Amino acid sequence: MLRLREPLLLAIVSLSAIAPTGAFASKFSVSAGAYDITAETTRSDGSVRNLGVYQLSFRFPVVRQLELGVGYSVAMSGIVGGDLAFGVDIGLHYYPLTSAEGITWSSDSASFQMSELWRPYVGLGFHQRQVQAIQTSYAGFGLSLGVERVLREMLSARGEVRALQMSGTASSSAREFDVLLGLVIGF
């Protein structure tokens, strides 16, 4: 009987590893942190850095190691309040070393769940920002590096660094660098 359990467990884990379903299929996250925004136009340039960038996002699995993320970010010139830069974030997040969401398997009589404690990822995204003070819009692409750390069954901590390069009207451009820390809730 004991010999049968080992191959059965190996088969369950192997089949689950290629399936796109996991410990929780979708994620909601709330993050906050620091930012550094630099904007340039043909006539002038300026920069601002501070605590006060906030992000809400949803992530959905595409395949085992890939997620689609949709979020909204707000950067405030004060920690809370002041001039705003805000907009949509859409991107893909690739988990090169682990599954994006963990592995589950269940039947009528048993269930199995496995999650790696640390899940590093790299992301590529499209970002849009509306800057309230100068009433200008920017849009462009960005890279992100991050890691998730499982805290409980449906709760993880996330740290992420993002670098965005965006263009605006009349040959203007903006660069944004964010460091975010937050919580991820699976559902």
Summary of the structure (lengths in Angstrom):
residues: 187
radius of gyration: 20.0
end to end distance: 36.0
largest distance: 78.2
contacts: 606
relative contact order: 0.22
helix: 9%
strand: 65%
